[in-house]
């Protein structure tokens, strides 16, 4: 995490056709070059774009776990630098948009979980229930530890490991999961996420 901003537009053009059977859905494991991350949000209705953490960027197409082509990065914003220390009043921006290839099947439902819907991040307070869907179809839930400047930390059961960056962070509302953030990294010992509306 860091204070210096970075904005980059990819020069890669979309691949004409995805590999047969390629699909995109929230919480799936994705790869960019040697970087392993998690897909956070899938727009299935208008732009056919997906979102993940900006620090997952690499000058290469995005693939699934089996090396099937998913799409290419088209824009990103990130103030995250590995190993940098930030204060809680600093702003973290960390996302990228990826254009899906035409043949990729899409849905907005994490495997075996409620439907993920874009929601407002307002109202998150310390102690509120929160969940994070991780790569390889794993979920961890706990509570909000602290709300900072456009980002927040989590505790009491929310866990993090390499490859979780970019995954959906949500609150459960009845039979749906309302997206409130994208998983970012850790702040000290606490998993952290950036607010979805800032993306």
N, C-alpha and C positions, 0 to 999 in steps of 0.2 A: 504494500500500500504506500502511496506517496502523494505529494501535493502538486506535482507537475502534470499538466493535462496533455493528452495526446489524441489527435483526431486523424484518422487515416481512411482513405477510400481505396478499396482493393482495385487492382487493375486486371484481375482475373475475369474472364468471361464465363458465363454459365456453360456447363458441359451439355451437349445436345441431348443426351439420353442417359438416364441413371441405369445402374445395374438392375436386372430383373429382380423383383422382390424387395427392393429398397423401400424403406418406410421411415417416417419421422414422427415422433410423438414425445411429449414432455417426459423428462426423466431418463431418456435413453442415453447410452454412452456414445459420444462422438469423438472423432479424432481429427486434428489439424496438424499435419506433419507428424512430429513425435509427441505433440501435446494431447493429453487425454482429458476430456471435460464431459459435462452433462448438458443436454439440451433443456432449456427452461420454458420457452413458450413457442407455440406453433400457431400461426395465423392461418386457419384453414379456409377462411371465407373471402378475403379480399386480396392481400398482397402475396400470399403463399411464401411468407418469410418466416424464418425461425430466429430465436434469440438465445444467446449464451453469454458467458463472461467475456469481456473484451481482452483480458489478459491471456485468453486461450489462443489468441491470434497466431497465425503462421501463414507464410506466403504459399499456400497450397489449398487445393479443394478440401471440402469437409466430407469425411467418410463415416460410415457406421462401423461397428465393432468387427464386422466381417470384411471391411475394406470396400463395401459398396458405396458408390458415389451418391452423396446427398445434395450437395450444392456448393456455392462459393461465397465467401465473405464479400459484402458490398460496402459496409461502413462500420466504424467502431468509434467509441470514445472510452478512454481508460485513463485514470489517474493512479493506476496501481503499478508499483514497481516492487519486485520480489525483495523481501528483507527490509524494506523501508518501514519506519515507525511513524504513525500519525497520531494526532490528538483527536479526542472525541468531537471537537467542534469543527474539524476539517470535513470537507465534502469528499465523498468517494463517488466517482463515476466509473462504471465498469461494465460495458455491454458491447455486443456486436450484433449486427443483422446479417443474416445469411440468406441469399436467394436460393430457393429450392429448384432443383432440376425438374423439368416437366413431368417425368415419369415416376417421381417419388410419390408413394401413397402417404397421406397425412391424416392424423387425427389429433384432437386436443385433449385426449384422456390418457393420463399415466396408466400403465398396465395394472389392472386390478384395483384402481382407485376411483374416487368420485371425479366428475368432470371438472376440469380446470377452467375457470373463467377469470377474465381480467377484472380486478376490483380496485377500489381506492385503498391506498395505504393509510389513510387517515384513521385515527382511532386506535392505532397500535400503542399499547402502554406496557410498561414493565409488568411481568406476571401474566400477560395474556397468553392463551394457548397458541402454539405455532407448530407447523410441520414442514419438513423438508424432504423432497423426493430425490433420492440419490441414484447414480448410475447403477445399472444391473438390477433394476426393479427393487430397490430397497427404500424404505421410508423410516425416518426418525422423527419423533415428536417430543416437544417439551414446552418451554415458555420463553417469552421475550425477556432478555436479561436487562437490556437498556436500549432506549431510542436515542439516536444521535442525529447528526446533521445529514439527512437524506440516506442514512444507513442505520442498521440496528444489529445488536448481538443477541444470541440465544443461549439457553442453558437447560438444565434439568432433563436431559435425555436427547437433545439434538446433538448429533455427532458429525464429525468431518474427517475425511481422508482424501488423499490425492485422487483427483479425477472428479470430485464433487462440484467443482466450480461451474457456475452457470445454471445449476439445477433450480427447479421451481421451489419457492418458499411460499406457503399458503396457510390460510386459516380455513377450517372446516365449517361450512355453513349449511346445515341440513344435509342434502344429498349431493352437494357440490363442494369443490375446493376453490376458494377465491384466491387468486394469485396476488401476493403483496410484495414479492421481491424475487431477486435472482441471487443465488448463493454466491458468495464472493471468496472468502478465505477465513482466517481466524484473527481475532483481535485479542492478543494475550492467549488465554486458554479458551476463549469463547468463539464459537462459530459466528460468522458475520454475513449479512446480506445487504444489498443495495435495494432501495425502494423501487418497486415496479413503475410507478408513475413518472419517475425521473428518467426511465428508459424510453 
